[in-house]
Amino acid sequence: MDDEFQVLQRSFLDKHYQEFEDTEENKLAYTPIFNEYLSLVEKYIEEQLLEQIPGFNMAAFTTTLKHHKDEVTDDIFNMLRTFMDFLAFKEMFLDCRAEKQGRGLDLSGDLVVTSLCKSPSMPASQNTLRH
């Protein structure tokens, strides 16, 4: 998705991430947040399509998509379906919460950066890529 959508989504996450907890049980409070998110995404997609296709109708598009889902590439269909998947939605909020609390995935200890350019001032033995 484009930068505008990323900003829209980040703003929504920032507004609601504290509501979500990493438990098996889903709170009743998640339902209106999920419905608001679905409306937000649908409105955004519809506005973008209206800019590209004058007279675009989301209801007709949705019906056509359902009838021709076998003709749509898996990547596109899965991306659209993910927007409506509650578990993916909840996971997005849990990831956001972990990131805000400093519990995000940290790979910095596993990465080594080595220059691939040979430097005349550096001995050849120090100019190799190591894992």
N, C-alpha and C positions, 0 to 999 in steps of 0.2 A: 504494500500500500504506500501511498505517497506521504510526504512530510506532513501535510495538513491533517491527514487521518491519524498519523502517529501523535501529533500534538493533541488532537481531540481525544484519542484513546488515553493518553498519559494523563490528561486533565481529569478524565472520568475515574481512572485508577486512583489518582491522588485524592480525589474527593471521597472515595468509598473503601479504600483498601483496609482501613482499620476495623471494618465490620466483619472481615473474614478471618476464620480460625481454621487451623489445620487439624480438623477432626472428621471422623466418619459421618457424623450427624450434620445435616444442613439446616441452618436456622431458617425460620420463616421469613426473617428480614431480608434474606438473599433474593427472594422472589421478586419484589418490586424493583430491586437494583438490576436484576437480570432483565426484567421487562423493559426498564428504562434504557439499558444498554442495547437491547435488540432494536428498540425504536430509534435510538441514536444512529446505529450502524445502518439500518434500513434507510433512514432519512438521508444519510450521507451518500450511500450508494445511489439512491434515487436521484439526488441532486447532481451527482457526477454524470450519471447516465443521461439526465435531461439536458445537460450542457452539450453532450455529444450527439444525442438523438432527440430532436424536437418531437414532442408528442409522445414521448416514452410513457408507458403505463406499467407500474411495478406489479400490479395484480396480474395483468396479462403475461408479463415476463415470468413471474413465479409459476404460473400455471403451465406455460410453455416449457419452462425449465424442468418441471416435474415430469412432463410427458416425454421429454427428449433427453433425460439425464444420461442415457447410454451413449449419446452423441457428443456430450460435453467431456472435455479432457478431465481426467481424474484430479489433476492439480487444482483446476479452477473449481470443480464441484466440491472437493474436500475443503478448500479455503472458505467457500461460501457456507458449507455445512458447519464448519468450525465456529463460525460466528453464532450459530444457534445451539451449540453444544454446551450444556450447563457445566459439565465437568471441566471442559477446556476453559470456560469462563472463570470458574472458581480457581483453577490452577493458575491462571493469569494473575488473579488478585493475591494468591498466596505467594507467588514469586515476587510480586511487587512489595508485599509486606516484608518478606525476607530481605529483599534488597534495601528497603528503608531502615530495617533494623540491623543492617550490617551482616546479615547471615547469608548473603548471596554466594554463589559459586565462585571460589577464588582459585584460579589456576596459576597465579603468579609464581608460586614456588616450583611449578613444573615446567616453566618456560625458560629457555635459554636463547638469547639473541646473539648471533655470531655474524659478523660481516662476511659477505661472500666476495667482496672486493679484496684483492691482494694489495696490501700496503707495503711499499718498499721499506718502510721503517720497522715493519713487524717481521720477525722470523717466520719462515714458511711453516714451521711446526705449530705456530700459534694461529695460523690462518686457515684452519680446517673446520668444517662443520661437525659438531659433536651432538649426539642425542642425549 
